[in-house]
Amino acid sequence: MTFRELVIAYVQYPAIIGYVLLSLIAIGLFAWKPAPVVPTLLAVGVASLVYPLVWYMLHRWVLHSQWMFKVPFLASTWKRIHYDHHQDPNHLEVLFGALHTTVPTIALATAPVGYAIGSYWDAGFGGACIAFATGLLTTCFYEFVHCIQHLAYKPKSKWIAEMKKRHMAHHFHDENGNYGITTFFWDKAFGTFYDRSERPEKSPTVFNLGYTPEVADKWPWVARLSGGVATGHPRKRGED
């Protein structure tokens, strides 16, 4: 895949179009009731710093949880937002998150922070809008890097190549670590950063996140939605 083909695949995806449109609306609302320069810069900066931590926490303790598939009304959400992605990591249709789950999360992670900062200057609305726009645009960047990590594109940047290496280990070697997408600062801070050589044994649940056939017998909702529980490498399933 060439860089041009990568970009075309990325910009045509509905979720990315949705993020861009929502960010333009948020920026338009900010322009309507703007915050002063100082709180605006603070809101943008804090939202940018908070985002990687929020993503790490959600990825580790929600998406890789062992509780969502046990709750009937959450099972379909967990299946869509992460189980399917690990079942076949390079499947484009489930590479991006669903807007009805990602947009509220982005708003909750950024808008209150921006509102709190802006309120000191009587500009809570403007601060919230610009922080939300920052979160949306940061998500676009995350998703672009995520595309590079999963699609058949070889990055020229050493930094991006290293990110891809770590993320591929998360998907194809051991899912219990390397939770970051564009930074592994929080992995290092929380002790979940690893190199494959440090974990010579491949995780038996790297593709199913612990949702094994035995677990599915007890909590069957994801299996029912998936037509069973697939095992093994996604490219080797069905082989004799």
N, C-alpha and C positions, 0 to 999 in steps of 0.2 A: 504494500500500500504506500502510495506517495503522500507527501504532506498535503498536497492539494486535495486528494481523495479523502484524506482524514478530515480536513476542514469542511468539505462538502457534506460528508456524513454527519458531522457534528452540528452544523448550522441548520440542517434540515429537520433535526429531531424536534418534535412538538414541545418537549419539556424545556429545551433551550430557548425556543421562540417565546414560550410562556415567561421564562425568567427575564428575558430582555424586555418584553412588553411591560411586565410588572415593574421592572426597575425604572423604565421611562415614565411610568405613571407616578411612581414614588418621587422621582426627581422633579416631575412637573408639579406635584403637590408641595414639594420643598420650595420650588421657585415661587409658588403662590404665597406661601407663608414661610419665608426663609428664617433660618437662625443666623446669628452673627458669625463671623469668621472663626473665632476661637472655639465656640462649642461645636461648630460644624466640623472642624478639623479633629477635635477631640472625639466626637461621635464616630467619625470615619475610622480613626486610629484604634479606638477601643473595640469597635465592632470587628475590625480586621483581626485584632489580637484574640478576641473571645472566640471567634468562629472555630479555629483549629481545636481548642479545648472542648468546645461543645460537640464538635464532630467526633473527637476521640471518645468522649464519654458515651455518646449515643451508639457509636460503632461497637465499643467494647461491651457495655452493660445493657444495651437494649437489643441491637441487631444480632449480637452473638449471645443473647440470653438463652436460658433453658426454661423460660416461663411463658413466653408469648404463644408458642404452639400448644400449650396446655389449656389455653383459654379459647373456647369456641369462637367468640366474636372477634378475637385478635389473630386467629390462626391464618386467615386469608391475607391479612395485612403483612404478617411476618413472612409468609410465603412469597408475596409479591415484592416486598422491599429488600429481602436479603437471601432467603433460602434459594429461590430460583437463580439468583446471581451466583451463588456458590455452586449450585448444581451444574451450571454451565457458565463459567466465568467470562467466556468470550462471546456470549450470545447478546447481540446488540439491543434487542428489544427489551431486555431487562437490565441493561447496563445503567440506565438513568433511573433515578427515583421517580415515583409518581407524584405529580404536583399536589394532590390533595393531602399527601403526607409531608412533603418537603416544605412547601410554602408556609404552612402554619408554624413549623419548627423553626424556619429561618426568621420568621416574624417574632416569635417568642424569644429567640436568642439575641436579637439585635434591637428591635424597636423599643423595648422597655429601657435598655441601656441608653439609647439615644435620647429618649424622652427625659430620663433622669438628668442627663448632662445638660440638655437644652433648657430644662426647667430653671436652672440657676440664672439663666439669662431671659426668663419668661418666654422661652421659645421651645417648649417641649414638643409641640407638633412638628416643627421643622427638624428638630434633632432626631425624633423618631423616624421621620420619613427618610432622612439621609442615611441613618444607620441601617434601615431596612433595605434601601437601595444598595448599600455597601455589601450587605449579606447576600443579596441576590446576585450581584456581579461577582462576588467572591465564589459563589456556588458555580457560576458559569466557568470560572477559571478552574475550579476543582474538577468539574465534569470534563473539561477539555483535557486536563492531565490524566484523568481516569480513562478517557478514550485512548490516549497514547499508551497507557499501561495495558489495556486489554485488546486493542486491535492490532492487526499485523503491520505495525509501523515501528521502525527502528529509529529512536530519537538520536539526534546528533549531539545534543547537549549532555555532558557527563552528569550534570545534576539530575536531569530528567531520566537519564538511563539508570542511574542509581535508584531513583524513586521506583521505576518500573521493576527493577530487580527485587526490591524489598516487597513491593505489592504482589508480585507474582509468587514470591515465597509464601505470602499470606494465603493465597488462593490455591496453590498447588503443592505446598509442603506442610505447613502448620498454620492453621487459622488462629491459633492462640497467641497472637503477637503481630507486630508491624501493622497496626491499625491505621496509621496515618495515610494520607493521600499525597499532599504536597510538602509535608514536613513530618519528621519523626521525633521532634522535640519532646512531645508528650509521651511517646513510647519510651524514650530514654529516661524521662523523669519518673515514669511509673514502672520501669523495669520490664517492659514488654517488647523492647527492641531486640532483634536477633539477626544473626547471619546463619544461613543454612548449615554451615560447618559446625555451629554451636549446638545444633539439634539434628544429629545424624539420622534419627528415626523419623520417618514421615508419619504425620498424624493420621490415624485411621478414619477420622471424622472431618477431614479437610473439605470434602465435597458435600457433606450432609449436615454439618454443624451440630452433630450429636443426635440428629433426628434419624435414628437407625430403624430398621424394620421392627426390632423388638420394642423400641419406644413408640413406634407408630401403632403397634397393637394396643397400647394403653391410651394413647392420645391420637386418634386416627384422622383428625380433621384435615391436616395438611396432606396426608396421603390420599384421602378421598378427592381432594382438589387436584392432586398431581397425577392421579391414575396409578398410584403405588409409590414405592420408594426406590429410586434408582441408586445403584451402588457403583463404585469404581470410577475410573477416569472417564470424563464425559465423551471423549473421542474414541473410547474403546468399548462403550456399552453396546450390547447386542452381538458382540463377537463370540464365537464359540471358544 
